[in-house]
Amino acid sequence: MKYNNIKKAKFLSRPNRFIAHIELDGKEEICHVKNTGRCRELLVPNASIFVQQVKGDKRKTKYDLIGVYKGSRLINIDSQVPNKVFYEWVRTSNFFKNINLIRPEYTYQSSRLDFYIETSSSRILVEVKGVTLEENDTALFPDAPTERGIKHITDLCQATAEGYEAYLFFIIQMKGVFFFTPNFKTHPAFGDALIKAQKHGVKIVALDCEVKADSISARDFVKVRL
């Protein structure tokens, strides 16, 4: 996926989940943060960031915060992008054979799952999670408790009992991690649910991404450790 109108800036502060103060071209600006997660280890004072200049009559800010450097590693923190990355990847990767239909935002039970995929032989449900948290070259999810995430896992388990194939894809919005694991420290119940889901036949897949200032695309499979 490509972005346009990207500018390099410096992070200053984050007074709330949605807003950041940044320094751009020597001036302080207000920027929208496209990620409601904590991102405490990323959004630190003076961090180098990339923002997208956007237009809109109803917008309160002229910029969206897209990426941030953590040391030498560039991490995309746009929470709206993982589904787009997955969609581009699944259409070209041949991971699912003979696709006839890809339908985003599919209602199953009382949840809206990210994708329904139909092939010549299978009905497939997919939930996609973006991963921006990294510790010691390990990708972790979630960075905050997520009851909604557990509900999605429960629904995927139910789907396998009804004859669907079910997948949980973790799109790691960076390169250079060795493996993915659930963040038991932050939300042990999510990790337990993930282990249970695997036993129920839900397939858990992690993909890293090549991240540049103006683009992000899925690249390689990352080992999952539960």
LOVOGU-558830 format. One record per residue (C-alpha): residue number from 1; residue in three letters; x, z, y. Coordinates in pm, 1 decimal, always signed. Layout:
rec num: NUM	residu: ala	x: X	z: Z	y: Y;
...
// end
This chain:
rec num: 1	residu: met	x: +0.0	z: +0.0	y: +0.0;
rec num: 2	residu: lys	x: +125.1	z: -94.8	y: +344.4;
rec num: 3	residu: tyr	x: +80.7	z: +86.2	y: +675.1;
rec num: 4	residu: asn	x: +117.7	z: -66.6	y: +1019.5;
rec num: 5	residu: asn	x: +216.5	z: +77.7	y: +1357.7;
rec num: 6	residu: ile	x: +446.6	z: +341.0	y: +1207.1;
rec num: 7	residu: lys	x: +663.7	z: +552.9	y: +1435.9;
rec num: 8	residu: lys	x: +928.9	z: +815.4	y: +1364.5;
rec num: 9	residu: ala	x: +873.2	z: +1156.3	y: +1522.4;
rec num: 10	residu: lys	x: +957.2	z: +1526.5	y: +1494.8;
rec num: 11	residu: phe	x: +720.8	z: +1794.1	y: +1367.7;
rec num: 12	residu: leu	x: +678.1	z: +2094.7	y: +1597.5;
rec num: 13	residu: ser	x: +386.1	z: +2307.7	y: +1477.6;
rec num: 14	residu: arg	x: +50.0	z: +2305.0	y: +1298.8;
rec num: 15	residu: pro	x: -206.6	z: +2523.1	y: +1475.3;
rec num: 16	residu: asn	x: -474.4	z: +2442.7	y: +1215.0;
rec num: 17	residu: arg	x: -526.1	z: +2234.0	y: +900.3;
rec num: 18	residu: phe	x: -617.6	z: +1919.5	y: +1087.5;
rec num: 19	residu: ile	x: -383.3	z: +1910.1	y: +1386.1;
rec num: 20	residu: ala	x: -7.6	z: +1902.7	y: +1436.6;
rec num: 21	residu: his	x: +200.7	z: +1908.9	y: +1750.6;
rec num: 22	residu: ile	x: +477.3	z: +1651.3	y: +1733.4;
rec num: 23	residu: glu	x: +753.1	z: +1514.6	y: +1952.5;
rec num: 24	residu: leu	x: +748.1	z: +1136.5	y: +1990.7;
rec num: 25	residu: asp	x: +973.0	z: +940.8	y: +2225.1;
rec num: 26	residu: gly	x: +1067.4	z: +1263.5	y: +2401.7;
rec num: 27	residu: lys	x: +705.9	z: +1370.4	y: +2468.0;
rec num: 28	residu: glu	x: +485.1	z: +1622.3	y: +2293.0;
rec num: 29	residu: glu	x: +178.5	z: +1465.7	y: +2131.4;
rec num: 30	residu: ile	x: -113.9	z: +1583.1	y: +1918.9;
rec num: 31	residu: cys	x: -140.7	z: +1429.3	y: +1573.3;
rec num: 32	residu: his	x: -405.7	z: +1434.7	y: +1298.8;
rec num: 33	residu: val	x: -279.1	z: +1572.9	y: +965.3;
rec num: 34	residu: lys	x: -420.4	z: +1360.9	y: +680.8;
rec num: 35	residu: asn	x: -378.5	z: +1643.7	y: +432.1;
rec num: 36	residu: thr	x: -570.6	z: +1971.6	y: +432.7;
rec num: 37	residu: gly	x: -332.5	z: +2132.8	y: +181.9;
rec num: 38	residu: arg	x: -87.1	z: +2398.9	y: +287.5;
rec num: 39	residu: cys	x: +227.7	z: +2181.4	y: +292.6;
rec num: 40	residu: arg	x: +419.1	z: +2488.6	y: +413.0;
rec num: 41	residu: glu	x: +745.3	z: +2379.8	y: +253.3;
rec num: 42	residu: leu	x: +717.0	z: +2037.1	y: +419.1;
rec num: 43	residu: leu	x: +579.2	z: +2088.7	y: +768.0;
rec num: 44	residu: val	x: +853.9	z: +2304.0	y: +910.8;
rec num: 45	residu: pro	x: +974.8	z: +2296.3	y: +1271.7;
rec num: 46	residu: asn	x: +1196.9	z: +1998.0	y: +1355.3;
rec num: 47	residu: ala	x: +1124.4	z: +1815.6	y: +1029.4;
rec num: 48	residu: ser	x: +1155.0	z: +1437.2	y: +1060.4;
rec num: 49	residu: ile	x: +815.6	z: +1274.3	y: +1012.7;
rec num: 50	residu: phe	x: +645.2	z: +936.9	y: +1025.7;
rec num: 51	residu: val	x: +314.2	z: +888.9	y: +1203.7;
rec num: 52	residu: gln	x: +76.7	z: +597.8	y: +1226.6;
rec num: 53	residu: gln	x: -58.9	z: +498.4	y: +1564.3;
rec num: 54	residu: val	x: -431.8	z: +432.8	y: +1527.2;
rec num: 55	residu: lys	x: -714.3	z: +330.1	y: +1755.3;
rec num: 56	residu: gly	x: -1069.7	z: +459.4	y: +1768.1;
rec num: 57	residu: asp	x: -1309.4	z: +546.8	y: +2047.1;
rec num: 58	residu: lys	x: -1422.0	z: +869.4	y: +1878.8;
rec num: 59	residu: arg	x: -1074.4	z: +990.9	y: +1783.4;
rec num: 60	residu: lys	x: -923.6	z: +1294.5	y: +1951.3;
rec num: 61	residu: thr	x: -568.1	z: +1190.1	y: +1863.5;
rec num: 62	residu: lys	x: -375.7	z: +863.5	y: +1868.6;
rec num: 63	residu: tyr	x: -166.1	z: +938.3	y: +1559.1;
rec num: 64	residu: asp	x: -198.5	z: +1023.0	y: +1189.3;
rec num: 65	residu: leu	x: +78.2	z: +1211.3	y: +1009.9;
rec num: 66	residu: ile	x: +177.5	z: +1000.0	y: +707.7;
rec num: 67	residu: gly	x: +514.7	z: +1115.0	y: +573.7;
rec num: 68	residu: val	x: +776.8	z: +1385.9	y: +606.4;
rec num: 69	residu: tyr	x: +1135.1	z: +1427.0	y: +498.2;
rec num: 70	residu: lys	x: +1219.6	z: +1725.5	y: +280.8;
rec num: 71	residu: gly	x: +1597.1	z: +1709.2	y: +292.5;
rec num: 72	residu: ser	x: +1678.9	z: +1348.8	y: +201.7;
rec num: 73	residu: arg	x: +1353.3	z: +1292.1	y: +10.3;
rec num: 74	residu: leu	x: +1068.9	z: +1117.0	y: +190.5;
rec num: 75	residu: ile	x: +727.6	z: +1247.0	y: +82.0;
rec num: 76	residu: asn	x: +400.4	z: +1077.3	y: +165.4;
rec num: 77	residu: ile	x: +136.9	z: +1341.7	y: +250.2;
rec num: 78	residu: asp	x: -159.6	z: +1112.8	y: +316.2;
rec num: 79	residu: ser	x: -429.2	z: +1262.5	y: +90.6;
rec num: 80	residu: gln	x: -639.8	z: +946.5	y: +120.1;
rec num: 81	residu: val	x: -375.5	z: +723.3	y: -34.7;
rec num: 82	residu: pro	x: -347.2	z: +825.7	y: -405.8;
rec num: 83	residu: asn	x: -671.3	z: +649.1	y: -504.4;
rec num: 84	residu: lys	x: -555.4	z: +332.6	y: -328.2;
rec num: 85	residu: val	x: -216.5	z: +353.7	y: -499.2;
rec num: 86	residu: phe	x: -381.8	z: +399.2	y: -838.2;
rec num: 87	residu: tyr	x: -621.3	z: +109.2	y: -778.5;
rec num: 88	residu: glu	x: -336.6	z: -126.1	y: -690.0;
rec num: 89	residu: trp	x: -134.4	z: -8.0	y: -989.1;
rec num: 90	residu: val	x: -412.8	z: -26.8	y: -1248.3;
rec num: 91	residu: arg	x: -496.0	z: -385.7	y: -1152.5;
rec num: 92	residu: thr	x: -138.8	z: -505.9	y: -1207.0;
rec num: 93	residu: ser	x: +19.1	z: -271.6	y: -1462.9;
rec num: 94	residu: asn	x: -172.6	z: -379.9	y: -1774.8;
rec num: 95	residu: phe	x: -194.1	z: -11.3	y: -1870.2;
rec num: 96	residu: phe	x: -559.2	z: -68.9	y: -1961.5;
rec num: 97	residu: lys	x: -604.4	z: -394.8	y: -2151.2;
rec num: 98	residu: asn	x: -874.8	z: -651.9	y: -2077.5;
rec num: 99	residu: ile	x: -1038.4	z: -479.3	y: -1779.8;
rec num: 100	residu: asn	x: -1384.7	z: -612.6	y: -1700.3;
rec num: 101	residu: leu	x: -1486.0	z: -364.6	y: -1430.7;
rec num: 102	residu: ile	x: -1329.2	z: -106.8	y: -1198.9;
rec num: 103	residu: arg	x: -1583.0	z: +102.2	y: -1010.0;
rec num: 104	residu: pro	x: -1461.9	z: +367.6	y: -763.6;
rec num: 105	residu: glu	x: -1648.5	z: +693.6	y: -690.4;
rec num: 106	residu: tyr	x: -1844.4	z: +704.2	y: -1013.9;
rec num: 107	residu: thr	x: -2111.3	z: +971.2	y: -1056.9;
rec num: 108	residu: tyr	x: -2089.2	z: +1155.5	y: -1386.9;
rec num: 109	residu: gln	x: -2287.0	z: +1472.4	y: -1455.1;
rec num: 110	residu: ser	x: -2286.2	z: +1656.3	y: -1118.9;
rec num: 111	residu: ser	x: -1942.0	z: +1527.0	y: -1015.1;
rec num: 112	residu: arg	x: -1821.2	z: +1217.2	y: -842.8;
rec num: 113	residu: leu	x: -1514.3	z: +1104.4	y: -1034.7;
rec num: 114	residu: asp	x: -1266.1	z: +867.1	y: -879.5;
rec num: 115	residu: phe	x: -1299.2	z: +567.7	y: -1113.8;
rec num: 116	residu: tyr	x: -1503.7	z: +420.8	y: -1396.3;
rec num: 117	residu: ile	x: -1317.1	z: +146.8	y: -1581.9;
rec num: 118	residu: glu	x: -1471.9	z: -77.6	y: -1841.5;
rec num: 119	residu: thr	x: -1264.9	z: -286.6	y: -2081.4;
rec num: 120	residu: ser	x: -1364.8	z: -512.5	y: -2368.8;
rec num: 121	residu: ser	x: -1358.6	z: -210.2	y: -2598.5;
rec num: 122	residu: ser	x: -1376.0	z: +112.9	y: -2392.1;
rec num: 123	residu: arg	x: -1557.2	z: +306.8	y: -2121.8;
rec num: 124	residu: ile	x: -1301.3	z: +505.1	y: -1923.6;
rec num: 125	residu: leu	x: -1335.9	z: +780.3	y: -1663.5;
rec num: 126	residu: val	x: -1041.4	z: +855.7	y: -1435.7;
rec num: 127	residu: glu	x: -980.6	z: +1136.1	y: -1189.7;
rec num: 128	residu: val	x: -681.6	z: +1095.6	y: -956.1;
rec num: 129	residu: lys	x: -487.2	z: +1379.7	y: -790.9;
rec num: 130	residu: gly	x: -218.8	z: +1337.7	y: -527.4;
rec num: 131	residu: val	x: +91.9	z: +1553.8	y: -562.8;
rec num: 132	residu: thr	x: +306.9	z: +1648.5	y: -263.1;
rec num: 133	residu: leu	x: +453.8	z: +1979.2	y: -383.5;
rec num: 134	residu: glu	x: +806.8	z: +1974.7	y: -526.5;
rec num: 135	residu: glu	x: +1033.5	z: +2259.8	y: -632.4;
rec num: 136	residu: asn	x: +1376.1	z: +2209.4	y: -789.9;
rec num: 137	residu: asp	x: +1299.3	z: +1841.7	y: -862.7;
rec num: 138	residu: thr	x: +974.2	z: +1936.8	y: -1036.6;
rec num: 139	residu: ala	x: +637.2	z: +1807.8	y: -914.4;
rec num: 140	residu: leu	x: +358.3	z: +2067.2	y: -913.4;
rec num: 141	residu: phe	x: -17.2	z: +2065.0	y: -861.4;
rec num: 142	residu: pro	x: -210.3	z: +2222.4	y: -699.1;
rec num: 143	residu: asp	x: -50.1	z: +2368.9	y: -387.6;
rec num: 144	residu: ala	x: -364.9	z: +2580.3	y: -332.1;
rec num: 145	residu: pro	x: -642.4	z: +2700.7	y: -565.4;
rec num: 146	residu: thr	x: -889.7	z: +2423.9	y: -648.3;
rec num: 147	residu: glu	x: -1218.4	z: +2513.1	y: -816.4;
rec num: 148	residu: arg	x: -1328.5	z: +2153.7	y: -759.3;
rec num: 149	residu: gly	x: -1029.9	z: +2038.0	y: -963.1;
rec num: 150	residu: ile	x: -1131.2	z: +2262.1	y: -1252.8;
rec num: 151	residu: lys	x: -1485.4	z: +2123.4	y: -1239.0;
rec num: 152	residu: his	x: -1349.5	z: +1769.6	y: -1265.3;
rec num: 153	residu: ile	x: -1145.2	z: +1870.2	y: -1569.9;
rec num: 154	residu: thr	x: -1453.2	z: +2027.4	y: -1731.7;
rec num: 155	residu: asp	x: -1651.4	z: +1707.9	y: -1678.0;
rec num: 156	residu: leu	x: -1373.7	z: +1495.3	y: -1827.3;
rec num: 157	residu: cys	x: -1376.8	z: +1716.3	y: -2136.3;
rec num: 158	residu: gln	x: -1752.3	z: +1665.1	y: -2165.9;
rec num: 159	residu: ala	x: -1704.7	z: +1289.1	y: -2126.6;
rec num: 160	residu: thr	x: -1471.9	z: +1271.8	y: -2426.3;
rec num: 161	residu: ala	x: -1745.0	z: +1432.0	y: -2638.4;
rec num: 162	residu: glu	x: -1980.2	z: +1153.4	y: -2527.0;
rec num: 163	residu: gly	x: -1750.4	z: +871.6	y: -2630.2;
rec num: 164	residu: tyr	x: -1567.1	z: +801.4	y: -2306.0;
rec num: 165	residu: glu	x: -1192.6	z: +780.2	y: -2274.5;
rec num: 166	residu: ala	x: -1091.9	z: +1028.6	y: -2005.9;
rec num: 167	residu: tyr	x: -777.2	z: +1034.3	y: -1794.2;
rec num: 168	residu: leu	x: -634.0	z: +1260.2	y: -1528.4;
rec num: 169	residu: phe	x: -372.3	z: +1075.0	y: -1323.4;
rec num: 170	residu: phe	x: -132.0	z: +1267.3	y: -1102.0;
rec num: 171	residu: ile	x: +9.3	z: +1037.3	y: -833.9;
rec num: 172	residu: ile	x: +336.4	z: +1199.5	y: -725.5;
rec num: 173	residu: gln	x: +384.7	z: +1088.8	y: -367.0;
rec num: 174	residu: met	x: +764.5	z: +1083.8	y: -384.2;
rec num: 175	residu: lys	x: +1059.3	z: +971.7	y: -596.4;
rec num: 176	residu: gly	x: +1330.5	z: +1165.6	y: -776.4;
rec num: 177	residu: val	x: +1138.7	z: +1431.0	y: -971.8;
rec num: 178	residu: phe	x: +1224.3	z: +1499.5	y: -1335.9;
rec num: 179	residu: phe	x: +882.4	z: +1606.7	y: -1460.9;
rec num: 180	residu: phe	x: +534.1	z: +1724.0	y: -1362.3;
rec num: 181	residu: thr	x: +380.5	z: +2061.2	y: -1446.5;
rec num: 182	residu: pro	x: +70.3	z: +2252.8	y: -1333.6;
rec num: 183	residu: asn	x: +133.0	z: +2515.6	y: -1069.4;
rec num: 184	residu: phe	x: +48.3	z: +2826.2	y: -1271.7;
rec num: 185	residu: lys	x: +186.2	z: +3049.4	y: -998.3;
rec num: 186	residu: thr	x: -68.5	z: +2929.7	y: -742.6;
rec num: 187	residu: his	x: -368.8	z: +2865.8	y: -969.6;
rec num: 188	residu: pro	x: -323.6	z: +2973.8	y: -1333.1;
rec num: 189	residu: ala	x: -683.5	z: +2880.4	y: -1418.4;
rec num: 190	residu: phe	x: -614.2	z: +2518.1	y: -1330.0;
rec num: 191	residu: gly	x: -312.6	z: +2511.0	y: -1560.8;
rec num: 192	residu: asp	x: -515.5	z: +2668.5	y: -1841.8;
rec num: 193	residu: ala	x: -791.9	z: +2411.6	y: -1787.3;
rec num: 194	residu: leu	x: -537.9	z: +2130.5	y: -1807.2;
rec num: 195	residu: ile	x: -405.1	z: +2256.6	y: -2141.1;
rec num: 196	residu: lys	x: -760.2	z: +2286.0	y: -2273.3;
rec num: 197	residu: ala	x: -841.0	z: +1934.8	y: -2153.0;
rec num: 198	residu: gln	x: -545.7	z: +1785.9	y: -2336.8;
rec num: 199	residu: lys	x: -666.0	z: +1953.4	y: -2657.5;
rec num: 200	residu: his	x: -1009.6	z: +1796.8	y: -2596.7;
rec num: 201	residu: gly	x: -854.8	z: +1450.4	y: -2578.2;
rec num: 202	residu: val	x: -822.6	z: +1407.7	y: -2202.2;
rec num: 203	residu: lys	x: -506.8	z: +1206.8	y: -2139.2;
rec num: 204	residu: ile	x: -283.6	z: +1344.2	y: -1864.1;
rec num: 205	residu: val	x: -54.3	z: +1096.1	y: -1692.1;
rec num: 206	residu: ala	x: +189.8	z: +1135.8	y: -1401.8;
rec num: 207	residu: leu	x: +331.3	z: +850.9	y: -1195.0;
rec num: 208	residu: asp	x: +591.6	z: +876.7	y: -921.8;
rec num: 209	residu: cys	x: +595.4	z: +652.6	y: -615.6;
rec num: 210	residu: glu	x: +839.8	z: +455.6	y: -412.4;
rec num: 211	residu: val	x: +783.0	z: +585.7	y: -61.3;
rec num: 212	residu: lys	x: +900.9	z: +413.6	y: +254.9;
rec num: 213	residu: ala	x: +816.4	z: +474.7	y: +617.0;
rec num: 214	residu: asp	x: +546.0	z: +207.3	y: +608.5;
rec num: 215	residu: ser	x: +448.2	z: +182.3	y: +241.1;
rec num: 216	residu: ile	x: +384.1	z: +361.1	y: -87.1;
rec num: 217	residu: ser	x: +346.9	z: +218.1	y: -436.6;
rec num: 218	residu: ala	x: +332.4	z: +360.6	y: -788.1;
rec num: 219	residu: arg	x: +647.0	z: +308.2	y: -992.7;
rec num: 220	residu: asp	x: +747.0	z: +507.1	y: -1301.7;
rec num: 221	residu: phe	x: +587.7	z: +742.5	y: -1551.2;
rec num: 222	residu: val	x: +700.3	z: +1102.9	y: -1518.3;
rec num: 223	residu: lys	x: +707.6	z: +1340.2	y: -1814.5;
rec num: 224	residu: val	x: +421.5	z: +1592.2	y: -1817.1;
rec num: 225	residu: arg	x: +501.4	z: +1947.5	y: -1925.5;
rec num: 226	residu: leu	x: +210.5	z: +2180.7	y: -1982.4;
// end
